């Protein structure tokens, strides 16, 4: 994988947050986010893990019906992050 500058990484992280905010209560897979941002799945996965460590997004392990996702993880904004977006 080619090296990406910290500035570019931060821009992709911001775009990821904006996309998750647009589709808010719906959790999205990393593949869906990658397709929207036209980025590699692995790179978007690194961005999502970075955002999770910052407390801005959360992993969703269960479907709306309560069944566990077995093959993937979905991602959504945390309620605190959504509140910050609404206050802007």
Phi, psi and omega in degrees: 000138179287157181282142180240135180292159179297326179297314178294318178302316180294323178295319178293322178298318178296318179295324177296314178298318180297318180293317178296327178292321180299323185254032199315289196290346183283121175285142184240148177281160177299326179297319179294319178295316180299320179295320180294320183272356183055049179233165178291143180302317182295320179295315179296324175300317177297320179295316181295322177293320176301315180292326176296318179296329176280351180081021182264331177232163179228150175275140178249119184259350184235147177284168178301336178276356177096002179276144178289140170283125183267328188252349183207173175237142175253162186232146177211160175292150172284157178301325179294321178293318178299320178296322177295320177297320181291332181280348180283000000 
